[in-house]
């Protein structure tokens, strides 16, 4: 798309029905809520790791800990703890696994809910534009590789 204004004037903007607009607005509000839930669970877990286990710099893997399984999470925490710290005890390993489950579950649930809402929003936009199945398939077939397919 060109930022040239005259070309943008010709870009068609679909006008949704009141029903479609209402559903889309509700879905967007829910997406915002799910994002806040995910952010809070991530922040709380990383704060807990900092306070209880001395993990000051979580690194990429712990920043995205919900993508790990429980064993990989424990291993990353072990790697990120300060040098010279006492070894993890069986009790601290249980606490780490429980904390992982407590933090990762809401993130996974939020992501699953968000994905469903995003698919629904995509369908609503396609409907607003009156796209056929063939046109929708063409859009996906020509989408950039980084574009998640619904």
N, CA, C and O atoms as a GROMACS GRO file, in nm:
protein
  600
    1UNK      N    1   0.084  -0.117   0.000
    1UNK     CA    2   0.000   0.000   0.000
    1UNK      C    3   0.088   0.124   0.000
    1UNK      O    4   0.189   0.130   0.070
    2UNK      N    5   0.050   0.219  -0.077
    2UNK     CA    6   0.125   0.344  -0.088
    2UNK      C    7   0.070   0.448   0.009
    2UNK      O    8  -0.052   0.458   0.026
    3UNK      N    9   0.157   0.524   0.072
    3UNK     CA   10   0.108   0.630   0.161
    3UNK      C   11   0.059   0.753   0.084
    3UNK      O   12   0.020   0.852   0.145
    4UNK      N   13   0.062   0.748  -0.047
    4UNK     CA   14   0.015   0.860  -0.128
    4UNK      C   15  -0.136   0.875  -0.106
    4UNK      O   16  -0.212   0.782  -0.132
    5UNK      N   17  -0.177   0.993  -0.059
    5UNK     CA   18  -0.315   1.016  -0.021
    5UNK      C   19  -0.417   0.988  -0.129
    5UNK      O   20  -0.523   0.932  -0.101
    6UNK      N   21  -0.388   1.025  -0.253
    6UNK     CA   22  -0.484   1.008  -0.361
    6UNK      C   23  -0.513   0.859  -0.384
    6UNK      O   24  -0.625   0.822  -0.420
    7UNK      N   25  -0.413   0.776  -0.364
    7UNK     CA   26  -0.436   0.632  -0.380
    7UNK      C   27  -0.517   0.577  -0.262
    7UNK      O   28  -0.600   0.487  -0.279
    8UNK      N   29  -0.493   0.631  -0.145
    8UNK     CA   30  -0.566   0.585  -0.026
    8UNK      C   31  -0.715   0.620  -0.036
    8UNK      O   32  -0.799   0.549   0.018
    9UNK      N   33  -0.746   0.729  -0.105
    9UNK     CA   34  -0.886   0.768  -0.120
    9UNK      C   35  -0.967   0.664  -0.195
    9UNK      O   36  -1.088   0.655  -0.178
   10UNK      N   37  -0.901   0.586  -0.277
   10UNK     CA   38  -0.970   0.486  -0.357
   10UNK      C   39  -0.983   0.351  -0.286
   10UNK      O   40  -1.050   0.261  -0.335
   11UNK      N   41  -0.919   0.339  -0.171
   11UNK     CA   42  -0.923   0.214  -0.096
   11UNK      C   43  -1.062   0.195  -0.036
   11UNK      O   44  -1.108   0.278   0.042
   12UNK      N   45  -1.130   0.086  -0.072
   12UNK     CA   46  -1.266   0.068  -0.022
   12UNK      C   47  -1.264   0.028   0.127
   12UNK      O   48  -1.185  -0.056   0.170
   13UNK      N   49  -1.351   0.090   0.202
   13UNK     CA   50  -1.367   0.057   0.343
   13UNK      C   51  -1.508   0.001   0.360
   13UNK      O   52  -1.606   0.068   0.330
   14UNK      N   53  -1.515  -0.121   0.408
   14UNK     CA   54  -1.645  -0.186   0.425
   14UNK      C   55  -1.720  -0.122   0.541
   14UNK      O   56  -1.661  -0.084   0.642
   15UNK      N   57  -1.848  -0.110   0.526
   15UNK     CA   58  -1.934  -0.061   0.634
   15UNK      C   59  -2.006  -0.182   0.692
   15UNK      O   60  -2.091  -0.242   0.626
   16UNK      N   61  -1.971  -0.219   0.815
   16UNK     CA   62  -2.033  -0.338   0.874
   16UNK      C   63  -2.177  -0.311   0.917
   16UNK      O   64  -2.216  -0.196   0.938
   17UNK      N   65  -2.252  -0.416   0.929
   17UNK     CA   66  -2.388  -0.404   0.984
   17UNK      C   67  -2.375  -0.372   1.133
   17UNK      O   68  -2.268  -0.391   1.191
   18UNK      N   69  -2.481  -0.326   1.194
   18UNK     CA   70  -2.479  -0.297   1.337
   18UNK      C   71  -2.445  -0.423   1.417
   18UNK      O   72  -2.371  -0.418   1.515
   19UNK      N   73  -2.500  -0.534   1.374
   19UNK     CA   74  -2.475  -0.662   1.442
   19UNK      C   75  -2.327  -0.700   1.433
   19UNK      O   76  -2.267  -0.741   1.532
   20UNK      N   77  -2.270  -0.686   1.314
   20UNK     CA   78  -2.128  -0.718   1.295
   20UNK      C   79  -2.040  -0.625   1.377
   20UNK      O   80  -1.945  -0.669   1.440
   21UNK      N   81  -2.071  -0.496   1.376
   21UNK     CA   82  -1.994  -0.398   1.453
   21UNK      C   83  -1.999  -0.432   1.602
   21UNK      O   84  -1.897  -0.428   1.671
   22UNK      N   85  -2.117  -0.466   1.651
   22UNK     CA   86  -2.134  -0.498   1.792
   22UNK      C   87  -2.051  -0.621   1.830
   22UNK      O   88  -1.984  -0.623   1.933
   23UNK      N   89  -2.058  -0.722   1.745
   23UNK     CA   90  -1.980  -0.844   1.774
   23UNK      C   91  -1.830  -0.816   1.769
   23UNK      O   92  -1.755  -0.864   1.853
   24UNK      N   93  -1.787  -0.738   1.671
   24UNK     CA   94  -1.645  -0.705   1.658
   24UNK      C   95  -1.597  -0.624   1.778
   24UNK      O   96  -1.489  -0.650   1.832
   25UNK      N   97  -1.676  -0.527   1.821
   25UNK     CA   98  -1.636  -0.445   1.936
   25UNK      C   99  -1.627  -0.530   2.062
   25UNK      O  100  -1.534  -0.512   2.142
   26UNK      N  101  -1.721  -0.622   2.081
   26UNK     CA  102  -1.715  -0.712   2.196
   26UNK      C  103  -1.592  -0.802   2.190
   26UNK      O  104  -1.528  -0.828   2.292
   27UNK      N  105  -1.560  -0.850   2.071
   27UNK     CA  106  -1.443  -0.936   2.054
   27UNK      C  107  -1.314  -0.859   2.083
   27UNK      O  108  -1.223  -0.912   2.146
   28UNK      N  109  -1.307  -0.736   2.038
   28UNK     CA  110  -1.188  -0.655   2.063
   28UNK      C  111  -1.173  -0.627   2.213
   28UNK      O  112  -1.062  -0.633   2.266
   29UNK      N  113  -1.284  -0.596   2.281
   29UNK     CA  114  -1.276  -0.575   2.427
   29UNK      C  115  -1.225  -0.701   2.496
   29UNK      O  116  -1.143  -0.693   2.587
   30UNK      N  117  -1.274  -0.815   2.453
   30UNK     CA  118  -1.230  -0.942   2.513
   30UNK      C  119  -1.082  -0.968   2.482
   30UNK      O  120  -1.009  -1.017   2.568
   31UNK      N  121  -1.037  -0.936   2.361
   31UNK     CA  122  -0.895  -0.951   2.327
   31UNK      C  123  -0.808  -0.863   2.417
   31UNK      O  124  -0.703  -0.907   2.463
   32UNK      N  125  -0.852  -0.742   2.442
   32UNK     CA  126  -0.776  -0.653   2.531
   32UNK      C  127  -0.769  -0.713   2.671
   32UNK      O  128  -0.664  -0.709   2.735
   33UNK      N  129  -0.879  -0.768   2.718
   33UNK     CA  130  -0.882  -0.831   2.850
   33UNK      C  131  -0.789  -0.953   2.856
   33UNK      O  132  -0.718  -0.973   2.954
   34UNK      N  133  -0.792  -1.035   2.751
   34UNK     CA  134  -0.705  -1.153   2.747
   34UNK      C  135  -0.558  -1.114   2.744
   34UNK      O  136  -0.474  -1.179   2.806
   35UNK      N  137  -0.526  -1.008   2.673
   35UNK     CA  138  -0.388  -0.959   2.668
   35UNK      C  139  -0.343  -0.912   2.806
   35UNK      O  140  -0.230  -0.938   2.847
   36UNK      N  141  -0.432  -0.844   2.877
   36UNK     CA  142  -0.399  -0.799   3.013
   36UNK      C  143  -0.378  -0.918   3.106
   36UNK      O  144  -0.287  -0.917   3.189
   37UNK      N  145  -0.461  -1.021   3.092
   37UNK     CA  146  -0.445  -1.142   3.173
   37UNK      C  147  -0.311  -1.208   3.147
   37UNK      O  148  -0.241  -1.248   3.240
   38UNK      N  149  -0.275  -1.218   3.020
   38UNK     CA  150  -0.147  -1.279   2.982
   38UNK      C  151  -0.030  -1.198   3.038
   38UNK      O  152   0.064  -1.255   3.094
   39UNK      N  153  -0.036  -1.067   3.022
   39UNK     CA  154   0.071  -0.980   3.070
   39UNK      C  155   0.085  -0.989   3.223
   39UNK      O  156   0.197  -0.993   3.274
   40UNK      N  157  -0.027  -0.994   3.294
   40UNK     CA  158  -0.024  -1.003   3.440
   40UNK      C  159   0.036  -1.136   3.486
   40UNK      O  160   0.117  -1.138   3.578
   41UNK      N  161  -0.004  -1.246   3.424
   41UNK     CA  162   0.050  -1.377   3.462
   41UNK      C  163   0.200  -1.383   3.436
   41UNK      O  164   0.275  -1.438   3.516
   42UNK      N  165   0.243  -1.327   3.325
   42UNK     CA  166   0.386  -1.324   3.292
   42UNK      C  167   0.462  -1.240   3.393
   42UNK      O  168   0.565  -1.282   3.445
   43UNK      N  169   0.411  -1.120   3.420
   43UNK     CA  170   0.477  -1.030   3.515
   43UNK      C  171   0.485  -1.094   3.654
   43UNK      O  172   0.590  -1.089   3.719
   44UNK      N  173   0.375  -1.153   3.701
   44UNK     CA  174   0.373  -1.214   3.834
   44UNK      C  175   0.473  -1.329   3.844
   44UNK      O  176   0.543  -1.342   3.945
   45UNK      N  177   0.480  -1.411   3.742
   45UNK     CA  178   0.572  -1.525   3.746
   45UNK      C  179   0.717  -1.479   3.743
   45UNK      O  180   0.799  -1.529   3.820
   46UNK      N  181   0.749  -1.383   3.657
   46UNK     CA  182   0.887  -1.334   3.651
   46UNK      C  183   0.926  -1.262   3.780
   46UNK      O  184   1.041  -1.269   3.823
   47UNK      N  185   0.831  -1.192   3.842
   47UNK     CA  186   0.856  -1.126   3.970
   47UNK      C  187   0.882  -1.230   4.078
   47UNK      O  188   0.972  -1.214   4.160
   48UNK      N  189   0.803  -1.336   4.078
   48UNK     CA  190   0.822  -1.446   4.174
   48UNK      C  191   0.959  -1.511   4.156
   48UNK      O  192   1.027  -1.540   4.255
   49UNK      N  193   1.001  -1.532   4.033
   49UNK     CA  194   1.133  -1.590   4.007
   49UNK      C  195   1.244  -1.497   4.057
   49UNK      O  196   1.345  -1.544   4.109
   50UNK      N  197   1.224  -1.367   4.041
   50UNK     CA  198   1.324  -1.271   4.086
   50UNK      C  199   1.335  -1.273   4.239
   50UNK      O  200   1.445  -1.278   4.293
   51UNK      N  201   1.221  -1.270   4.307
   51UNK     CA  202   1.220  -1.261   4.453
   51UNK      C  203   1.260  -1.394   4.518
   51UNK      O  204   1.342  -1.395   4.609
   52UNK      N  205   1.203  -1.502   4.472
   52UNK     CA  206   1.224  -1.631   4.539
   52UNK      C  207   1.346  -1.709   4.491
   52UNK      O  208   1.402  -1.789   4.566
   53UNK      N  209   1.387  -1.686   4.368
   53UNK     CA  210   1.496  -1.767   4.313
   53UNK      C  211   1.613  -1.684   4.263
   53UNK      O  212   1.710  -1.739   4.209
   54UNK      N  213   1.606  -1.553   4.279
   54UNK     CA  214   1.718  -1.466   4.242
   54UNK      C  215   1.739  -1.449   4.094
   54UNK      O  216   1.847  -1.407   4.051
   55UNK      N  217   1.638  -1.479   4.013
   55UNK     CA  218   1.651  -1.466   3.868
   55UNK      C  219   1.632  -1.319   3.831
   55UNK      O  220   1.519  -1.271   3.820
   56UNK      N  221   1.743  -1.247   3.812
   56UNK     CA  222   1.737  -1.104   3.782
   56UNK      C  223   1.719  -1.078   3.633
   56UNK      O  224   1.651  -0.984   3.593
   57UNK      N  225   1.781  -1.161   3.551
   57UNK     CA  226   1.772  -1.147   3.405
   57UNK      C  227   1.715  -1.276   3.349
   57UNK      O  228   1.788  -1.374   3.330
   58UNK      N  229   1.584  -1.277   3.321
   58UNK     CA  230   1.522  -1.402   3.278
   58UNK      C  231   1.564  -1.452   3.141
   58UNK      O  232   1.560  -1.573   3.117
   59UNK      N  233   1.605  -1.365   3.052
   59UNK     CA  234   1.641  -1.409   2.918
   59UNK      C  235   1.519  -1.443   2.835
   59UNK      O  236   1.406  -1.442   2.884
   60UNK      N  237   1.543  -1.472   2.708
   60UNK     CA  238   1.433  -1.494   2.613
   60UNK      C  239   1.344  -1.613   2.650
   60UNK      O  240   1.222  -1.605   2.640
   61UNK      N  241   1.405  -1.721   2.692
   61UNK     CA  242   1.325  -1.841   2.718
   61UNK      C  243   1.232  -1.822   2.836
   61UNK      O  244   1.115  -1.862   2.830
   62UNK      N  245   1.280  -1.761   2.945
   62UNK     CA  246   1.192  -1.739   3.058
   62UNK      C  247   1.094  -1.624   3.033
   62UNK      O  248   0.985  -1.623   3.091
   63UNK      N  249   1.131  -1.530   2.949
   63UNK     CA  250   1.036  -1.424   2.913
   63UNK      C  251   0.914  -1.485   2.844
   63UNK      O  252   0.803  -1.433   2.856
   64UNK      N  253   0.935  -1.595   2.774
   64UNK     CA  254   0.827  -1.665   2.703
   64UNK      C  255   0.807  -1.803   2.766
   64UNK      O  256   0.792  -1.902   2.694
   65UNK      N  257   0.807  -1.809   2.899
   65UNK     CA  258   0.808  -1.938   2.969
   65UNK      C  259   0.688  -2.026   2.939
   65UNK      O  260   0.699  -2.148   2.951
   66UNK      N  261   0.575  -1.970   2.900
   66UNK     CA  262   0.456  -2.052   2.872
   66UNK      C  263   0.477  -2.144   2.752
   66UNK      O  264   0.404  -2.241   2.735
   67UNK      N  265   0.578  -2.113   2.670
   67UNK     CA  266   0.608  -2.198   2.554
   67UNK      C  267   0.692  -2.318   2.594
   67UNK      O  268   0.710  -2.411   2.516
   68UNK      N  269   0.744  -2.317   2.717
   68UNK     CA  270   0.827  -2.428   2.766
   68UNK      C  271   0.738  -2.531   2.835
   68UNK      O  272   0.624  -2.502   2.871
   69UNK      N  273   0.792  -2.651   2.852
   69UNK     CA  274   0.724  -2.744   2.940
   69UNK      C  275   0.784  -2.726   3.080
   69UNK      O  276   0.879  -2.650   3.097
   70UNK      N  277   0.729  -2.794   3.180
   70UNK     CA  278   0.770  -2.773   3.318
   70UNK      C  279   0.919  -2.804   3.338
   70UNK      O  280   0.988  -2.731   3.410
   71UNK      N  281   0.969  -2.911   3.277
   71UNK     CA  282   1.110  -2.947   3.296
   71UNK      C  283   1.203  -2.843   3.234
   71UNK      O  284   1.304  -2.807   3.293
   72UNK      N  285   1.168  -2.794   3.116
   72UNK     CA  286   1.250  -2.691   3.051
   72UNK      C  287   1.246  -2.561   3.131
   72UNK      O  288   1.346  -2.490   3.139
   73UNK      N  289   1.133  -2.531   3.190
   73UNK     CA  290   1.119  -2.413   3.276
   73UNK      C  291   1.215  -2.424   3.395
   73UNK      O  292   1.289  -2.331   3.425
   74UNK      N  293   1.212  -2.538   3.463
   74UNK     CA  294   1.300  -2.560   3.578
   74UNK      C  295   1.446  -2.547   3.536
   74UNK      O  296   1.525  -2.486   3.607
   75UNK      N  297   1.480  -2.604   3.424
   75UNK     CA  298   1.619  -2.598   3.375
   75UNK      C  299   1.661  -2.454   3.346
   75UNK      O  300   1.773  -2.415   3.378
   76UNK      N  301   1.573  -2.376   3.286
   76UNK     CA  302   1.605  -2.236   3.258
   76UNK      C  303   1.622  -2.156   3.387
   76UNK      O  304   1.712  -2.073   3.398
   77UNK      N  305   1.537  -2.181   3.484
   77UNK     CA  306   1.551  -2.114   3.613
   77UNK      C  307   1.685  -2.151   3.675
   77UNK      O  308   1.756  -2.065   3.727
   78UNK      N  309   1.719  -2.278   3.670
   78UNK     CA  310   1.846  -2.323   3.726
   78UNK      C  311   1.963  -2.250   3.660
   78UNK      O  312   2.056  -2.209   3.728
   79UNK      N  313   1.958  -2.235   3.529
   79UNK     CA  314   2.065  -2.166   3.456
   79UNK      C  315   2.073  -2.018   3.490
   79UNK      O  316   2.182  -1.961   3.492
   80UNK      N  317   1.959  -1.957   3.518
   80UNK     CA  318   1.952  -1.812   3.538
   80UNK      C  319   1.972  -1.769   3.683
   80UNK      O  320   1.982  -1.649   3.712
   81UNK      N  321   1.979  -1.864   3.773
   81UNK     CA  322   2.003  -1.828   3.913
   81UNK      C  323   2.147  -1.778   3.928
   81UNK      O  324   2.235  -1.817   3.852
   82UNK      N  325   2.170  -1.692   4.029
   82UNK     CA  326   2.306  -1.640   4.049
   82UNK      C  327   2.405  -1.753   4.077
   82UNK      O  328   2.372  -1.853   4.139
   83UNK      N  329   2.526  -1.734   4.028
   83UNK     CA  330   2.633  -1.832   4.053
   83UNK      C  331   2.657  -1.839   4.204
   83UNK      O  332   2.651  -1.738   4.274
   84UNK      N  333   2.685  -1.957   4.251
   84UNK     CA  334   2.714  -1.975   4.392
   84UNK      C  335   2.591  -1.998   4.478
   84UNK      O  336   2.604  -2.023   4.598
   85UNK      N  337   2.473  -1.989   4.422
   85UNK     CA  338   2.351  -2.016   4.499
   85UNK      C  339   2.345  -2.165   4.531
   85UNK      O  340   2.398  -2.249   4.458
   86UNK      N  341   2.280  -2.196   4.641
   86UNK     CA  342   2.263  -2.336   4.680
   86UNK      C  343   2.182  -2.409   4.574
   86UNK      O  344   2.101  -2.350   4.503
   87UNK      N  345   2.207  -2.538   4.564
   87UNK     CA  346   2.132  -2.619   4.468
   87UNK      C  347   1.984  -2.617   4.504
   87UNK      O  348   1.946  -2.597   4.619
   88UNK      N  349   1.902  -2.639   4.403
   88UNK     CA  350   1.759  -2.644   4.426
   88UNK      C  351   1.724  -2.771   4.505
   88UNK      O  352   1.774  -2.880   4.475
   89UNK      N  353   1.640  -2.755   4.604
   89UNK     CA  354   1.597  -2.868   4.687
   89UNK      C  355   1.475  -2.933   4.623
   89UNK      O  356   1.414  -2.875   4.533
   90UNK      N  357   1.439  -3.053   4.668
   90UNK     CA  358   1.315  -3.113   4.616
   90UNK      C  359   1.194  -3.022   4.638
   90UNK      O  360   1.105  -3.015   4.553
   91UNK      N  361   1.189  -2.954   4.751
   91UNK     CA  362   1.078  -2.863   4.777
   91UNK      C  363   1.077  -2.745   4.682
   91UNK      O  364   0.971  -2.703   4.636
   92UNK      N  365   1.195  -2.691   4.652
   92UNK     CA  366   1.199  -2.578   4.560
   92UNK      C  367   1.168  -2.623   4.417
   92UNK      O  368   1.112  -2.546   4.340
   93UNK      N  369   1.204  -2.745   4.382
   93UNK     CA  370   1.167  -2.799   4.250
   93UNK      C  371   1.016  -2.814   4.238
   93UNK      O  372   0.957  -2.782   4.135
   94UNK      N  373   0.952  -2.863   4.347
   94UNK     CA  374   0.805  -2.874   4.346
   94UNK      C  375   0.742  -2.735   4.334
   94UNK      O  376   0.646  -2.715   4.259
   95UNK      N  377   0.798  -2.638   4.407
   95UNK     CA  378   0.746  -2.501   4.402
   95UNK      C  379   0.761  -2.443   4.261
   95UNK      O  380   0.671  -2.375   4.212
   96UNK      N  381   0.875  -2.470   4.197
   96UNK     CA  382   0.895  -2.420   4.061
   96UNK      C  383   0.794  -2.480   3.964
   96UNK      O  384   0.737  -2.410   3.881
   97UNK      N  385   0.773  -2.610   3.974
   97UNK     CA  386   0.677  -2.674   3.885
   97UNK      C  387   0.535  -2.624   3.909
   97UNK      O  388   0.459  -2.601   3.815
   98UNK      N  389   0.500  -2.606   4.037
   98UNK     CA  390   0.367  -2.554   4.070
   98UNK      C  391   0.353  -2.410   4.022
   98UNK      O  392   0.249  -2.372   3.968
   99UNK      N  393   0.456  -2.330   4.042
   99UNK     CA  394   0.453  -2.191   3.996
   99UNK      C  395   0.444  -2.181   3.846
   99UNK      O  396   0.376  -2.094   3.791
  100UNK      N  397   0.514  -2.271   3.779
  100UNK     CA  398   0.507  -2.275   3.633
  100UNK      C  399   0.363  -2.302   3.589
  100UNK      O  400   0.310  -2.231   3.503
  101UNK      N  401   0.301  -2.403   3.648
  101UNK     CA  402   0.163  -2.436   3.611
  101UNK      C  403   0.068  -2.321   3.640
  101UNK      O  404  -0.022  -2.293   3.561
  102UNK      N  405   0.088  -2.256   3.753
  102UNK     CA  406   0.002  -2.143   3.793
  102UNK      C  407   0.018  -2.025   3.697
  102UNK      O  408  -0.079  -1.953   3.670
  103UNK      N  409   0.139  -2.004   3.646
  103UNK     CA  410   0.163  -1.892   3.556
  103UNK      C  411   0.136  -1.925   3.410
  103UNK      O  412   0.086  -1.841   3.335
  104UNK      N  413   0.169  -2.046   3.368
  104UNK     CA  414   0.157  -2.082   3.227
  104UNK      C  415   0.012  -2.110   3.186
  104UNK      O  416  -0.026  -2.079   3.073
  105UNK      N  417  -0.067  -2.166   3.275
  105UNK     CA  418  -0.204  -2.202   3.239
  105UNK      C  419  -0.287  -2.080   3.194
  105UNK      O  420  -0.351  -2.086   3.090
  106UNK      N  421  -0.286  -1.970   3.270
  106UNK     CA  422  -0.365  -1.855   3.222
  106UNK      C  423  -0.313  -1.798   3.091
  106UNK      O  424  -0.390  -1.747   3.010
  107UNK      N  425  -0.182  -1.805   3.070
  107UNK     CA  426  -0.126  -1.754   2.945
  107UNK      C  427  -0.172  -1.841   2.829
  107UNK      O  428  -0.214  -1.789   2.726
  108UNK      N  429  -0.164  -1.970   2.845
  108UNK     CA  430  -0.208  -2.061   2.738
  108UNK      C  431  -0.357  -2.046   2.710
  108UNK      O  432  -0.400  -2.045   2.594
  109UNK      N  433  -0.436  -2.034   2.817
  109UNK     CA  434  -0.580  -2.016   2.800
  109UNK      C  435  -0.609  -1.885   2.728
  109UNK      O  436  -0.692  -1.879   2.637
  110UNK      N  437  -0.538  -1.778   2.769
  110UNK     CA  438  -0.559  -1.647   2.706
  110UNK      C  439  -0.521  -1.652   2.558
  110UNK      O  440  -0.591  -1.597   2.473
  111UNK      N  441  -0.410  -1.718   2.528
  111UNK     CA  442  -0.367  -1.728   2.388
  111UNK      C  443  -0.466  -1.807   2.304
  111UNK      O  444  -0.493  -1.770   2.190
  112UNK      N  445  -0.518  -1.914   2.360
  112UNK     CA  446  -0.617  -1.995   2.286
  112UNK      C  447  -0.744  -1.914   2.262
  112UNK      O  448  -0.800  -1.916   2.152
  113UNK      N  449  -0.788  -1.842   2.364
  113UNK     CA  450  -0.906  -1.757   2.349
  113UNK      C  451  -0.882  -1.646   2.249
  113UNK      O  452  -0.970  -1.615   2.169
  114UNK      N  453  -0.764  -1.586   2.254
  114UNK     CA  454  -0.731  -1.478   2.161
  114UNK      C  455  -0.727  -1.529   2.018
  114UNK      O  456  -0.776  -1.462   1.926
  115UNK      N  457  -0.671  -1.646   1.998
  115UNK     CA  458  -0.664  -1.702   1.862
  115UNK      C  459  -0.805  -1.725   1.806
  115UNK      O  460  -0.831  -1.697   1.689
  116UNK      N  461  -0.895  -1.775   1.890
  116UNK     CA  462  -1.033  -1.797   1.845
  116UNK      C  463  -1.101  -1.664   1.812
  116UNK      O  464  -1.172  -1.653   1.711
  117UNK      N  465  -1.079  -1.563   1.894
  117UNK     CA  466  -1.137  -1.432   1.867
  117UNK      C  467  -1.079  -1.369   1.741
  117UNK      O  468  -1.151  -1.306   1.664
  118UNK      N  469  -0.950  -1.385   1.721
  118UNK     CA  470  -0.887  -1.330   1.600
  118UNK      C  471  -0.941  -1.396   1.475
  118UNK      O  472  -0.962  -1.330   1.373
  119UNK      N  473  -0.963  -1.528   1.482
  119UNK     CA  474  -1.023  -1.598   1.367
  119UNK      C  475  -1.164  -1.544   1.340
  119UNK      O  476  -1.202  -1.522   1.225
  120UNK      N  477  -1.239  -1.523   1.447
  120UNK     CA  478  -1.375  -1.472   1.432
  120UNK      C  479  -1.373  -1.331   1.374
  120UNK      O  480  -1.453  -1.299   1.285
  121UNK      N  481  -1.283  -1.246   1.422
  121UNK     CA  482  -1.271  -1.111   1.367
  121UNK      C  483  -1.233  -1.114   1.219
  121UNK      O  484  -1.284  -1.035   1.140
  122UNK      N  485  -1.145  -1.204   1.183
  122UNK     CA  486  -1.108  -1.219   1.043
  122UNK      C  487  -1.230  -1.256   0.960
  122UNK      O  488  -1.251  -1.202   0.851
  123UNK      N  489  -1.311  -1.348   1.011
  123UNK     CA  490  -1.433  -1.387   0.941
  123UNK      C  491  -1.530  -1.270   0.928
  123UNK      O  492  -1.594  -1.253   0.824
  124UNK      N  493  -1.541  -1.189   1.033
  124UNK     CA  494  -1.631  -1.074   1.029
  124UNK      C  495  -1.587  -0.971   0.925
  124UNK      O  496  -1.670  -0.914   0.854
  125UNK      N  497  -1.456  -0.949   0.916
  125UNK     CA  498  -1.404  -0.855   0.816
  125UNK      C  499  -1.432  -0.909   0.675
  125UNK      O  500  -1.477  -0.836   0.588
  126UNK      N  501  -1.404  -1.037   0.655
  126UNK     CA  502  -1.430  -1.098   0.524
  126UNK      C  503  -1.578  -1.086   0.487
  126UNK      O  504  -1.612  -1.060   0.372
  127UNK      N  505  -1.664  -1.107   0.586
  127UNK     CA  506  -1.808  -1.097   0.564
  127UNK      C  507  -1.847  -0.952   0.530
  127UNK      O  508  -1.927  -0.928   0.440
  128UNK      N  509  -1.790  -0.857   0.603
  128UNK     CA  510  -1.821  -0.716   0.578
  128UNK      C  511  -1.785  -0.675   0.436
  128UNK      O  512  -1.854  -0.595   0.374
  129UNK      N  513  -1.676  -0.731   0.385
  129UNK     CA  514  -1.634  -0.701   0.248
  129UNK      C  515  -1.706  -0.786   0.145
  129UNK      O  516  -1.692  -0.764   0.025
  130UNK      N  517  -1.783  -0.884   0.191
  130UNK     CA  518  -1.856  -0.970   0.098
  130UNK      C  519  -1.765  -1.061   0.018
  130UNK      O  520  -1.794  -1.092  -0.098
  131UNK      N  521  -1.655  -1.105   0.078
  131UNK     CA  522  -1.559  -1.189   0.006
  131UNK      C  523  -1.610  -1.331  -0.011
  131UNK      O  524  -1.675  -1.387   0.078
  132UNK      N  525  -1.582  -1.387  -0.125
  132UNK     CA  526  -1.617  -1.527  -0.152
  132UNK      C  527  -1.507  -1.616  -0.094
  132UNK      O  528  -1.400  -1.569  -0.058
  133UNK      N  529  -1.536  -1.745  -0.086
  133UNK     CA  530  -1.436  -1.840  -0.039
  133UNK      C  531  -1.311  -1.835  -0.128
  133UNK      O  532  -1.198  -1.843  -0.079
  134UNK      N  533  -1.332  -1.823  -0.257
  134UNK     CA  534  -1.220  -1.816  -0.351
  134UNK      C  535  -1.133  -1.693  -0.323
  134UNK      O  536  -1.011  -1.703  -0.325
  135UNK      N  537  -1.195  -1.580  -0.298
  135UNK     CA  538  -1.120  -1.457  -0.269
  135UNK      C  539  -1.045  -1.467  -0.135
  135UNK      O  540  -0.932  -1.419  -0.123
  136UNK      N  541  -1.108  -1.529  -0.038
  136UNK     CA  542  -1.043  -1.549   0.092
  136UNK      C  543  -0.922  -1.639   0.077
  136UNK      O  544  -0.816  -1.612   0.133
  137UNK      N  545  -0.937  -1.746   0.000
  137UNK     CA  546  -0.823  -1.836  -0.024
  137UNK      C  547  -0.710  -1.763  -0.096
  137UNK      O  548  -0.593  -1.786  -0.066
  138UNK      N  549  -0.743  -1.678  -0.190
  138UNK     CA  550  -0.642  -1.599  -0.260
  138UNK      C  551  -0.567  -1.507  -0.163
  138UNK      O  552  -0.445  -1.493  -0.171
  139UNK      N  553  -0.641  -1.445  -0.072
  139UNK     CA  554  -0.576  -1.360   0.029
  139UNK      C  555  -0.474  -1.438   0.110
  139UNK      O  556  -0.362  -1.392   0.132
  140UNK      N  557  -0.514  -1.556   0.156
  140UNK     CA  558  -0.423  -1.637   0.238
  140UNK      C  559  -0.308  -1.693   0.156
  140UNK      O  560  -0.195  -1.703   0.206
  141UNK      N  561  -0.335  -1.730   0.033
  141UNK     CA  562  -0.228  -1.784  -0.052
  141UNK      C  563  -0.122  -1.680  -0.084
  141UNK      O  564  -0.007  -1.715  -0.111
  142UNK      N  565  -0.159  -1.552  -0.083
  142UNK     CA  566  -0.064  -1.446  -0.117
  142UNK      C  567  -0.020  -1.366   0.006
  142UNK      O  568   0.050  -1.265  -0.008
  143UNK      N  569  -0.060  -1.409   0.124
  143UNK     CA  570  -0.021  -1.338   0.248
  143UNK      C  571   0.129  -1.356   0.274
  143UNK      O  572   0.187  -1.456   0.232
  144UNK      N  573   0.190  -1.261   0.344
  144UNK     CA  574   0.332  -1.276   0.379
  144UNK      C  575   0.353  -1.399   0.466
  144UNK      O  576   0.262  -1.440   0.538
  145UNK      N  577   0.471  -1.460   0.462
  145UNK     CA  578   0.497  -1.582   0.539
  145UNK      C  579   0.476  -1.564   0.689
  145UNK      O  580   0.439  -1.659   0.758
  146UNK      N  581   0.499  -1.443   0.741
  146UNK     CA  582   0.486  -1.419   0.886
  146UNK      C  583   0.340  -1.407   0.931
  146UNK      O  584   0.312  -1.406   1.051
  147UNK      N  585   0.248  -1.398   0.835
  147UNK     CA  586   0.107  -1.380   0.868
  147UNK      C  587   0.050  -1.512   0.922
  147UNK      O  588   0.055  -1.614   0.853
  148UNK      N  589  -0.005  -1.510   1.044
  148UNK     CA  590  -0.061  -1.635   1.096
  148UNK      C  591  -0.188  -1.672   1.020
  148UNK      O  592  -0.273  -1.588   0.994
  149UNK      N  593  -0.197  -1.797   0.984
  149UNK     CA  594  -0.314  -1.842   0.907
  149UNK      C  595  -0.422  -1.889   1.002
  149UNK      O  596  -0.397  -1.964   1.096
  150UNK      N  597  -0.543  -1.842   0.976
  150UNK     CA  598  -0.656  -1.880   1.063
  150UNK      C  599  -0.732  -1.993   1.004
  150UNK      O  600  -0.830  -2.038   1.062
   0.00000   0.00000   0.00000
